[in-house]
Structure formats: structure tokens, C-alpha cells
Amino acid sequence: MTITKKTITKGKTKGKTAEEMAAKQRNIGVAEFFARNKHLLGFDNPRKALLTTIKEAVDNSLDACEEANILPELNIQVIDMSKDRFRVIIEDNGPGIVKKQVPKIFGKLLYGSKFHSRRQQRGQQGIGISAAVMYGQLTTGRYARITSKVKGQKARYFELQLDTKTNDPDIIKNEEKEWYKEHGTRIELDIEGAYQKGAQSIDEYLKETAVVNPHCMIIYTNPKAEQIIFPRVTEKMPKEAKEIKPHPKGVEFGTMLELLSSTKEKTITKFLENEFVRVSSTVAKEICENSRILPKTNPKTLSRDTVESLIAGIKQTKIMAPPTDCLSPITAELLEKGLKKEVNAEFYASTTRDPLVYKGNPFQIEVAIAYGGAQLKDKAMNLMRFANRVPLLYQQGGCGITKGVVGVNWRAYGLNQSNGNMPVGPLTVVVHIASIWVPFTSESKEAIAQYGDIINEIKKALQEVGRQLSKYVAKKKKVKTELKKRSYIEKYIPKLAEGLIEILEEGKAEQELINEKLFSLLEEHRGKLDTMEFDPSKNEEYDDSWAKIGREEAKKELKEEFEEESGEKVDSVDSKVVPKVNSKVLSKKKKVIKKKEQQKTLVDGD
């Protein structure tokens, strides 16, 4: 048979032309993109979506209150509407929002005042709360309900949604409303979610938020109608973070080009003095000298090669660290105090490092550790991560903070550690990064990017407190050795006293007195010794009921779930029991699946 060309090409699909493909190409709206990629904003699953919604609203409320110098008071309610739907209500006592801005703040992505502001704050991109509004309308079809009141004005009530095609607010209702508050904002959202207590729960998030924001009062009612109050522990507001200009160290090539093209200054020295912080006229001239650029050069005339020389000259010049008034650290004292409330340990240490710069952005690292006490010795250490006073509960493995912690040689401080893993031992570590621009890995703000400058500073901070821990552990070992030696001597003191009685021919009544004198001589000779035994009552800051929030109930729920699935009764669901029960449940499920497959094969065979 002869195969013709026609036979070969028969059935071949005709491809599209460039013109046909071009006809389908169009702009992608910002809101349209995020509506299809909700996971990028922290709405990966129902449980996480519920937490993200509350987190974004709380961040906005705390930022607004602090900017207005108002001690924050937040009322948070999560109501179970059944069928995986929840009504989330967050109410604050902030300054309120002017009528014109309410629809844009809650109904437009990438809108806000924080993106261009160079000072420490929780929000950064102008996405968070509007993304929660979008998620609510996508999953339940319900509008967001917002009430806001500015002092001296009547409250305004809005019902709105976000138009995902145009990224504009769609206002359903806009009217005046009577409201009991003098000023503040309230938002109600109906969303699809799931509530579960545990390490990544709303309860844990709000507890950790209260720990690092001691000036804030939070009243929280969970879906089980249980009210938890996190009281304010200080009437003192955090130090105000002031807005600053960029620091020249670390400014990237593209950013420098942009600054040079937009400046109004006529000379390069004036440009350096007025566009950057910590650059005096003397420093500006030194930079020009190191860069081999004439001080009177017009900044707009610099070529790309000259800009590279300028950046190299800045790196060669000694410039003061950025001012600390753009940052508002928690402080080592308050960080340690918060840790003492959460963990009942025998040793605590904390430090707040001096501010440094990454890519022109000032940042500051704070750490605190709690060692020993009631903590388990055979488990990996507990790591608590914070960024600009906000708890980070997800993506621990991909976080720069975790990399910094793992990169420390914990064996030098008395803990067990295998390469590339968290140390094992009775230790809790808290790490907080404060910065005018925290380098989050995604818009959901769950993990810190792995920048070398930040990781190195985290390591140095941990090594600083680690040296204090090392001294404590060494002292404890020394005391243990001394106690062992003393126990040998003390063992024979009664026998020695008995022998002395016989030699001195004293009566039995004198034996007790000789015993006491010998023990007294031992202490006098070897010194008074603190046994360094853990005393649970010594830490007056520790609050057992506080520490259990979100955990005891979670353990109970997990225990019931395992018992139901495995058909076996267990005493607890600690680190040793859970894997055993888990494996039994998995094994049981595998047997059921295998049996079903065998039955299906028999049916198919018939």
C-alpha cells in the first residue's frame, strides 16, 4: 500500500494564528487575580481563612489606635452560623474612618497609607482587610457591614462588596446610624471557615498578640460562646515610630536610579543630604570622594556606570546606623515578662539588639529564651515568631527566623541538635523582628524572607542569650557535682559522730550536737550551696490558666477524635501517644481500603 501525503495529514488540527491569539489577550485586574489565587493572601483552607480574617482586622485596629495615641480596646466575636459558615465581628475604639475613605479601605485591594510610609507598623501592602471582604463575598455571597464613627460626628453605616473586575468598591448601602461609641470602627463579615483550637488557632493568635502588645485589651468570644478576656497590663503606650527617609547603606541600583530621576536637588551632595538619613554635608562629600564624583554634579545627569560608582562609594563610607525612632521594639524586659507568663521555666534571658540595615531598611532583632522547668526534655524546642508585634503561626519551616535559629550551634549551650534541625531540649525561644519594611515571603505575611543580614543578626542575638544559658547550665552541672561530693561526706557524718562519742566517752545525748557541728563545719568549709532545683512557685508572672488557652481544649478534642477513629481509649495525646494512635488509625484505614479493593476485584471478575 502506498501512503500518500493526504493520509498523513488527515485529521491534523489547524493551529491558531497570531491574530487570533492576540484577540484573546487582555489586562488582568488585581482583584481578579487575587480572587483566583486566594491562597497567596492566606486563605488556603477554611481554618486558616478564619484566622487570617481576624488577623487582618486586628492589625488594622491596633495600627489605627496607636497612630491616634489611643489605648486599644478590641471586642472580637466569632459566631458559628452552622454549615461551615461563621460571622466575624471586630470592633475597636480607634479614631474612626472618614466617610469618603470607608469604601476604598474595605472594598479596594492595594489601597492604604502604609505602603509608602517608612516607619514600623503592622500593615504594609493595603491588601489585608479588603481581601477578607472579597473572601467573604466569594464564599457566602454576603456583603460586608461596616460602622465607623469619627469623634464629634455621626456614625456611618455601609454595606459593600468588592467588584473583582474593576477592583472598586460596590456600595449597597450608605447611611447615618446611631452608635453608642464616641469613636471607633466595627466590621461584620460572613465567611466560610472552620474553628479548631490548637497551636495555629484564633485563641493562640490572640493570646500571643496580647503577650507582645501589653497595652492592648482584647475581649474575645469564640464560636462556643466562651468569653476570654486578655486584660491590659500597662497603661503606657509603645514608643511612637516616626517616619524616616531611606538609609543609603543597602539601597539597590534600581531604587537609586528612581531616586535620582525624581529628585528636585541640583547637586549630588544636596541629593545625598536631603534624600537619605544620617548623611551630613561632611559624609556627602566623603561619599563623592570615594565615588570619584564632583560634589556639584547634577544628580539627573549621572550615567548608569556613575550610579554604580556612587553605590560603591556609599559602601566604602562609614555612615552612622539609622535612628531608632523609626522602630518601636517590644523591649527585652517586656518580651521576657510575656514569656514568663506563658512558660514556667527555671532560667530566662532576653536581649534587644542595636538596629541595623538590610537593603536600606532599618531593622531590629529581639529574642528571649526560657529554659528548663516544666518543659519536656525529649521534644524539639518551642519557637515563637513575631514580626512588628504580630504572631507568625504558619510556614515556620520556610521562615528566615527558623533558619537563623537552626543555624546556631545549640550543642555549645547544653542541648542536643542534629545537623539542619531544631535543637531538642526543654527550651522555648521567642524571636521578634521590628522593621520599617518586614521582608515577608508572600502577601499573606506568614514567614520572613531569608536575607543574610537578618539571619546573621538573629544568630548573634541568640548567641548572646545562649552564652548566658551556657553559664547557667555549667553552674548547674557544677552544683550537681558538688552535691554528689557532699552526699558522700554527709553519708559518713553520723558514723563519725558515733566514733567521736566512743573516743570522748560522751553520752548519747551529745551525739546529736556533734552531728549538727559536723554538718555546720562542712557548710562552713565548702560554702553554702543553692541546689538550683526547679521551684514552680518561684515564677510569680506565670499564669497557668493563661498558658492553657487554646491548648487544653484542643488536646481534649484531639483525644476524642483519635478514640473515635481508632476504637481505643487513650489517657492523653502527648508527643508519645499521638504517633502510636496515628499509626493504628492509618493501619486500620489501609486494611479497610484493601478489603474494599479486594471486594471490587471479585465483583469485576464475576
C-alpha positions in Angstrom: 0.0 0.0 0.0 1.3 3.4 -0.9 1.0 6.0 1.9 0.1 9.4 0.4 0.7 12.8 1.9 -3.0 13.3 2.3 -3.2 10.2 4.6 -0.5 11.5 6.8 -2.0 15.0 7.3 -5.6 13.7 7.7 -7.2 14.8 11.0 -4.4 17.3 11.8 -5.9 20.2 13.9 -5.3 23.7 12.4 -3.3 25.9 14.7 -4.4 29.4 15.8 -3.0 32.4 14.1 -1.1 35.2 15.9 -4.0 37.5 15.3 -6.5 35.0 16.9 -4.2 34.7 19.9 -3.8 38.5 20.2 -7.6 38.9 20.2 -7.8 37.0 23.5 -5.0 38.9 25.3 -6.1 41.5 27.8 -5.3 43.1 31.1 -5.7 41.1 34.3 -7.3 43.0 37.1 -5.5 43.0 40.5 -8.7 41.9 42.3 -9.5 39.4 39.6 -6.0 37.8 40.0 -6.3 37.5 43.8 -9.9 36.2 43.6 -8.4 33.2 41.7 -5.3 33.0 43.9 -6.8 33.4 47.4 -4.0 31.2 48.9 -1.5 33.9 48.3 -3.4 36.1 50.8 -3.6 33.4 53.5 -7.0 31.9 52.6 -5.6 28.4 51.8 -8.2 26.5 53.7 -11.3 27.2 55.9 -9.4 27.1 59.2 -6.6 29.4 58.1 -9.1 31.7 56.3 -10.9 32.3 59.6 -7.7 33.2 61.4 -6.5 35.4 58.5 -9.7 37.4 58.5 -9.4 38.2 62.3 -5.6 38.8 62.0 -6.0 41.5 59.2 -8.8 43.3 61.1 -6.8 43.2 64.4 -3.7 44.5 62.7 -5.6 47.5 61.3 -7.3 48.3 64.6 -4.0 48.2 66.6 -2.2 50.4 64.0 -5.1 53.0 64.0 -5.3 53.2 67.8 -1.5 53.6 68.2 -1.3 56.2 65.5 -4.0 58.2 67.2 -2.4 57.6 70.6 -5.4 55.7 72.0 -5.0 52.7 74.3 -6.6 49.9 72.1 -9.7 48.0 73.3 -10.8 45.3 70.9 -14.0 43.3 71.0 -13.9 40.2 68.8 -16.8 37.8 68.3 -16.8 34.7 66.1 -20.3 33.2 65.8 -20.9 29.7 64.4 -23.8 30.1 61.8 -23.7 26.3 61.0 -22.7 24.6 57.8 -19.1 25.8 58.0 -20.2 29.5 58.0 -19.1 32.0 60.6 -19.9 35.6 61.4 -16.8 37.5 62.4 -17.3 40.8 64.2 -14.4 43.0 65.2 -15.0 46.3 67.0 -12.3 48.8 68.1 -12.1 52.2 69.9 -9.8 53.7 67.3 -10.2 57.2 65.8 -12.7 56.0 63.2 -12.6 56.4 59.4 -13.9 59.4 57.4 -16.9 58.8 55.3 -15.1 59.1 51.9 -12.4 56.6 52.8 -14.5 53.7 54.2 -15.5 52.1 50.8 -11.9 52.3 49.5 -10.3 50.9 52.6 -12.7 47.9 52.8 -13.6 47.5 49.1 -10.3 48.1 47.1 -7.2 46.0 47.0 -3.8 47.7 47.2 -5.2 50.9 48.8 -3.9 52.4 52.0 -1.5 54.8 53.7 1.1 52.2 54.9 2.8 51.2 51.7 4.7 54.5 51.2 5.3 55.1 54.9 8.8 54.4 56.1 8.1 53.5 59.8 7.3 50.4 61.8 3.7 49.3 61.5 1.8 46.0 61.2 0.2 46.6 57.8 2.3 47.1 54.7 0.5 46.5 51.4 -3.1 47.8 51.7 -4.4 44.3 50.8 -5.4 42.5 54.1 -8.9 43.7 55.2 -10.2 44.2 51.6 -9.0 40.7 50.8 -11.1 39.4 53.8 -14.1 41.3 52.4 -13.5 39.7 49.0 -13.2 36.2 50.5 -16.4 36.6 52.4 -18.4 37.6 49.3 -16.8 34.8 47.3 -17.6 32.1 49.8 -21.0 33.2 51.2 -22.3 35.9 48.8 -22.9 38.2 51.7 -21.9 41.9 51.8 -19.5 43.4 54.4 -21.2 45.6 57.1 -19.1 48.4 58.4 -19.9 51.0 61.0 -17.4 53.8 61.7 -17.6 57.0 63.8 -15.2 59.9 64.0 -15.2 61.9 67.2 -17.8 64.7 67.1 -19.6 63.3 64.0 -22.5 60.9 63.5 -21.7 57.2 62.8 -21.8 56.0 59.2 -23.1 52.5 58.2 -22.0 50.9 55.0 -22.9 47.6 53.2 -20.5 46.9 50.4 -18.6 44.4 48.3 -15.6 44.4 46.1 -16.0 44.4 42.3 -13.3 41.9 41.3 -13.3 43.0 37.6 -12.6 46.7 38.3 -11.1 46.5 41.9 -13.5 49.1 43.0 -16.0 49.1 46.0 -19.6 48.4 45.1 -21.7 50.3 47.8 -25.0 48.7 48.6 -26.0 51.0 51.5 -24.6 54.2 52.9 -26.5 55.9 55.7 -26.2 57.6 59.1 -26.6 55.4 62.2 -26.9 55.9 65.9 -24.0 54.2 67.7 -23.1 54.2 71.4 -19.3 54.7 70.9 -17.6 58.1 70.9 -15.3 56.9 68.1 -14.3 53.6 66.6 -14.9 51.1 63.8 -16.9 47.9 63.6 -16.8 45.3 60.7 -19.1 42.3 60.3 -18.2 39.6 57.8 -19.9 36.3 57.0 -17.3 33.8 55.7 -16.7 30.1 55.1 -14.4 28.7 57.8 -13.5 26.1 60.3 -12.8 26.6 64.0 -10.4 24.4 65.9 -8.3 25.1 69.0 -4.6 24.4 69.0 -1.2 25.9 68.1 -2.5 27.6 64.9 -5.8 28.7 66.3 -7.5 32.1 66.8 -7.2 31.6 70.5 -3.4 31.1 70.3 -3.1 34.0 67.9 -4.9 36.4 70.2 -3.0 35.2 73.3 0.3 35.8 71.6 -0.9 39.2 70.3 -1.8 40.1 73.9 1.7 39.0 75.1 3.6 41.4 72.7 1.0 44.2 73.0 0.6 44.6 76.7 -1.0 48.0 76.3 -4.0 46.4 74.5 -7.2 44.9 76.0 -8.9 42.2 74.0 -12.4 40.8 74.7 -12.9 37.6 72.7 -16.0 35.4 72.3 -15.2 32.2 70.5 -17.7 30.1 68.4 -18.6 28.0 71.5 -19.8 31.2 73.2 -16.9 31.2 75.7 -15.7 34.7 76.6 -11.9 35.2 77.2 -10.6 38.5 78.4 -6.9 39.4 77.8 -6.5 42.3 80.1 -4.3 45.4 79.6 -1.2 45.1 81.7 0.2 48.5 81.2 -1.3 52.0 80.6 1.8 53.1 78.8 1.6 53.3 75.0 4.5 51.8 73.0 7.1 54.3 71.8 5.9 56.1 68.7 7.6 55.0 65.5 8.5 58.1 63.5 8.7 58.2 59.7 12.2 58.4 58.2 14.0 58.7 54.9 15.9 55.7 53.5 19.3 54.9 54.8 22.0 54.9 52.0 23.5 51.6 53.0 21.9 48.7 51.2 19.9 50.9 48.6 19.7 48.8 45.4 20.7 50.0 41.9 17.1 50.4 40.6 15.9 52.3 43.7 18.9 54.7 43.4 18.1 55.4 39.8 14.5 56.1 40.7 15.5 58.5 43.5 18.0 60.3 41.2 15.4 60.8 38.5 12.7 62.1 40.8 14.8 64.4 43.0 14.5 68.2 42.9 18.0 68.8 44.2 20.5 70.4 41.8 23.8 68.9 43.2 24.7 65.4 44.2 25.8 66.5 47.7 22.4 68.1 48.4 20.7 65.0 46.9 22.6 62.7 49.4 21.9 65.1 52.3 18.2 65.5 51.7 17.1 62.2 50.3 18.8 60.0 52.9 19.0 59.7 56.6 22.3 60.1 58.6 24.1 61.9 55.7 25.6 65.2 56.7 27.4 67.6 54.4 30.7 66.1 55.5 29.5 62.5 54.9 28.1 63.5 51.5 31.5 65.0 50.4 33.2 61.8 51.6 30.8 59.7 49.5 31.5 61.9 46.4 35.3 61.5 47.0 35.0 57.7 47.4 32.8 57.6 44.3 35.1 59.9 42.3 32.1 62.2 41.5 32.3 66.0 41.6 30.2 67.4 44.5 28.5 69.9 42.2 27.3 67.3 39.7 23.6 67.4 38.8 22.1 64.1 40.0 19.9 63.8 37.0 22.9 63.7 34.6 24.6 60.6 36.2 25.1 57.7 33.8 24.5 54.1 34.9 28.2 53.5 35.4 28.5 56.6 37.6 25.5 55.4 39.6 27.3 52.1 40.2 30.3 54.1 41.4 28.1 56.1 43.7 26.7 52.9 45.3 30.3 51.5 45.7 31.3 54.8 47.3 28.5 54.6 49.8 29.6 51.1 50.8 33.2 52.4 51.4 32.0 55.3 53.5 31.4 54.9 57.3 27.8 56.1 57.9 26.0 56.1 61.3 23.4 53.4 61.8 19.8 54.6 61.2 18.0 56.3 64.0 16.0 54.1 66.3 13.0 56.4 66.5 11.6 54.8 63.3 11.3 51.5 65.2 9.2 50.5 68.2 10.7 47.4 69.7 8.9 45.5 72.4 12.0 45.8 74.7 13.8 42.9 76.3 12.1 43.4 79.6 8.6 43.2 78.3 9.4 40.3 76.0 10.8 38.3 78.9 7.8 39.3 81.1 5.4 38.0 78.5 7.4 34.7 78.2 7.3 34.2 81.9 3.5 34.4 81.8 3.4 31.7 79.1 6.2 29.3 80.2 7.1 28.2 83.8 10.8 27.7 83.5 13.9 27.9 85.7 16.0 30.3 83.6 15.2 33.3 81.4 17.3 35.6 79.3 16.5 38.3 76.7 18.1 40.9 74.6 17.2 43.8 72.2 20.0 44.3 69.6 21.0 47.6 68.2 19.3 48.5 64.9 20.9 47.5 61.6 20.1 47.9 57.8 19.1 45.5 55.1 18.6 46.9 51.6 18.3 50.4 53.0 15.6 49.4 55.6 16.4 49.6 59.3 15.5 46.5 61.4 16.0 45.4 64.9 16.1 41.9 66.4 14.8 40.9 69.9 15.0 37.5 71.5 14.0 35.8 74.7 14.5 32.3 76.0 13.0 30.1 78.7 15.0 27.0 79.8 14.1 24.0 81.9 11.3 23.9 84.4 8.1 22.2 83.4 9.2 21.9 79.8 9.7 18.5 78.2 13.3 17.4 77.7 12.8 14.9 74.8 10.9 17.3 72.5 12.2 19.8 69.9 12.4 23.3 71.4 9.3 25.6 71.0 9.8 28.5 68.7 7.6 31.6 68.8 8.0 34.1 65.9 6.8 37.7 65.7 7.2 40.5 63.2 6.2 44.1 64.1 4.3 42.8 67.2 2.3 40.3 65.1 2.5 36.5 65.8 3.6 34.3 62.8 1.8 30.9 63.2 2.3 29.4 59.7 5.1 28.4 57.4 7.7 28.0 60.2 9.9 25.7 58.0 10.3 28.3 55.3 10.9 31.3 57.5 14.2 33.2 57.8 13.7 33.3 61.6 13.7 29.4 61.7 16.9 29.3 59.5 18.6 31.7 62.0 17.6 29.5 64.9 18.7 26.3 63.3 22.0 27.9 62.2 23.1 28.4 65.9 25.3 25.6 67.4 23.0 24.8 70.3 25.2 21.9 71.4 27.6 24.5 72.8 24.8 25.6 75.2 24.0 22.1 76.5 21.2 21.0 74.1 21.1 18.1 71.6 21.0 19.0 67.9 21.4 17.1 64.7 22.5 19.0 61.5 19.9 21.2 60.0 17.3 20.5 62.7 15.8 22.3 65.7 17.6 21.5 69.0 16.0 19.0 71.3 15.6 20.1 74.9 13.5 22.0 77.5 13.7 25.3 75.7 11.3 28.0 74.4 12.7 30.7 72.1 10.9 33.9 71.1 12.3 35.9 68.2 10.8 39.3 67.2 11.9 41.4 64.2 10.9 45.1 64.1 11.4 46.9 60.8 10.0 49.7 58.7 9.6 47.0 55.9 9.5 43.4 57.0 10.5 41.2 54.1 7.6 38.7 54.1 7.8 35.8 51.7 4.2 36.4 50.4 1.2 38.7 50.7 -0.2 36.5 53.5 2.7 37.7 55.8 3.3 34.3 57.4 7.1 34.0 57.1 10.2 36.2 56.8 12.5 36.1 53.7 15.9 34.5 54.2 18.1 37.6 53.9 21.6 37.1 55.1 21.8 40.3 57.1 18.7 39.4 59.1 19.6 35.7 59.6 23.1 36.7 60.9 21.6 39.2 63.3 19.2 36.6 64.6 22.1 34.2 65.2 24.1 36.9 67.1 21.1 37.7 69.3 20.6 34.0 70.1 24.3 33.5 70.8 24.2 36.5 73.2 21.4 34.9 75.3 23.0 31.5 74.6 26.1 32.5 76.4 24.0 33.4 79.5 22.3 30.0 79.2 25.7 28.2 78.9 26.9 29.8 82.1 23.7 28.7 83.9 23.9 25.1 82.6 27.6 25.0 83.5 26.8 26.3 87.0 24.0 23.7 87.4 26.4 20.9 86.4 29.0 22.2 88.9 26.4 22.3 91.7 25.3 18.8 90.8 28.9 17.6 91.1 29.3 19.4 94.4 26.1 17.9 95.8 27.3 14.5 94.9 30.6 15.0 96.7 28.7 16.4 99.8 26.3 13.5 99.8 29.3 11.1 100.2 30.6 13.2 103.2 27.2 13.6 104.7 26.7 9.8 104.5 29.5 9.2 106.9 28.9 12.2 109.3 26.6 10.1 111.6 29.2 7.3 111.7 32.0 9.9 112.5 29.8 11.4 115.3 29.3 7.9 116.7 33.0 7.2 116.7 33.8 10.5 118.5 31.2 9.7 121.2 33.1 6.5 121.9 36.6 8.1 121.9 35.5 11.1 124.1 33.4 8.8 126.2 30.4 11.1 125.9 26.8 10.1 126.3 24.3 9.6 123.6 22.7 13.0 124.3 25.8 14.7 122.9 25.7 12.7 119.6 23.0 15.0 118.0 25.0 18.1 118.9 28.2 16.7 117.4 26.2 15.8 114.2 25.0 19.4 113.9 28.5 20.8 114.4 30.0 18.5 111.8 27.3 19.5 109.2 28.0 23.1 110.2 31.7 22.6 109.6 31.0 21.0 106.2 28.9 24.0 105.1 31.5 26.4 106.5 34.4 24.7 104.7 32.7 24.1 101.3 30.3 27.1 101.4 26.5 27.5 101.4 25.0 25.8 98.3 21.9 26.6 96.3 20.7 23.3 94.9 19.2 25.1 91.8 16.2 22.8 91.9 13.2 24.0 89.9 10.7 25.7 92.1 7.3 26.1 90.2 6.1 28.8 92.6 9.2 31.0 92.1 7.9 32.5 88.8 5.2 34.9 90.0 4.4 36.0 86.5 3.3 32.6 85.3 -0.4 32.2 84.8 -1.5 28.5 84.4 -4.9 29.4 83.1 -3.4 31.8 80.5 -0.9 29.2 79.3 -3.7 26.7 78.7 -5.8 28.9 76.5 -6.4 27.2 73.2 -4.4 24.1 74.2 -6.2 22.0 76.9 -9.5 22.0 74.9 -7.5 21.2 71.7 -5.9 18.2 73.4 -9.4 17.0 74.6 -10.8 17.4 71.1 -7.8 15.5 69.6 -8.1 12.7 72.2 -11.8 12.3 71.4 -11.1 12.2 67.6 -8.4 9.6 68.0 -10.5 7.4 70.2 -13.4 7.6 67.8 -11.2 6.7 64.8 -9.1 4.0 66.5 -11.7 2.5 68.7 -9.3 2.5 71.6 -9.2 4.5 74.8 -6.1 6.6 75.4 -5.0 8.5 78.5 -3.7 11.5 76.7 -2.5 12.8 73.3 1.0 13.9 74.2 4.0 13.6 71.8 4.4 9.8 72.6 0.8 8.7 72.4 -0.2 10.6 69.2 2.2 8.9 66.8 1.1 5.5 68.1 -2.6 6.2 67.8 -2.0 7.8 64.4 -0.2 4.7 63.1 -3.0 2.5 64.4 -5.7 4.7 62.7 -3.6 4.7 59.4 -3.2 0.9 59.6 -6.9 0.4 60.2 -7.8 2.7 57.2 -5.3 0.8 55.0 -7.0 -2.5 55.9 -10.5 -1.1 55.1 -9.2 0.3 51.7 -7.5 -3.1 50.9 -10.7 -5.0 51.7 -12.8 -2.7 49.5 -10.4 -3.2 46.6 -10.5 -7.0 47.0 -14.3 -6.9 47.0 -14.3 -4.7 43.9 -11.9 -7.1 42.2 -14.2 -10.1 42.9 -17.2 -8.2 41.6 -15.4 -7.2 38.4 -14.2 -10.8 38.0 -17.8 -12.1 38.2 
